Amino acid sequence: MSTRLQVLLEESELKEIRRVARRRGMTVSEWVRAALRDGRRSEPGTAARTKLDVVRAASDHAFPVTDIERMLEEIESGYRGPA
């Protein structure tokens, strides 16, 4: 089902949109729908929000940590190879 959307534009804006749409071989309606689709795609979806929620929850440090000196020593030992 389609729904009509009414948007109020300044005459200069509408003139520019008509020019761009004509240049692309589109009607103004086609151009507006494409622009809205592109705008929606650039917004983070629910999946991105869910991922961010998980990352934020993990920032409560509910995972094992150690002091920085020990961590650096473990990293260095990886570069040196087996002892």
Buried (B, 14 or more C-beta within 10 A) or exposed (E): EEEEEEEEEEEEEEEEBEEEBEEEEBEEEEBBEEEEEEEEEEEEEEEEEEEEEEEEEEEEEEEEEEEEEEEEEEEEEEEEEEE
